[in-house]
């Protein structure tokens, strides 16, 4: 049976969207992955661009409110920003909560290249964290 994972952030515009894209890529058919936000906005174009550089297309993603998922069971609820961790509700069932704090690349000011560099750095940090997590056999239920 597939593990169900919900990734939460505030705006569901960058960090959680990139994490959703990475986890779908890394786990393939072994996980059902969703992302949402406590105050969703829109998927940031620089997040889309940064992920496209890794051949992961998140251009079809949309920002979703976490309320869309409150009645659904999850095995894991992962928060990728401190604000979402503080506002995360209790999900039904056996959901294990995990918190990884990543800086908000959308908060970086500067030229477009400086801002894109920030998205790339966060993208790479998220990949590294998720890759290590998925490589744990217990996560995919094969231990």
Buried (B, 14 or more C-beta within 10 A) or exposed (E): EEBBBBBBBBBBBBBBBBBBBBBBBBBEEBBBBBBBBBBBEEBBEBBBBBBEEBEBEBEEBEBBEBEEBEEBEBBBBBBBBEBBBEBBEEBEEEBEBBBBEBEBBBEBEEEEEEBBBBBBBBBBBBBEBBEEBBEEEEBBEEE
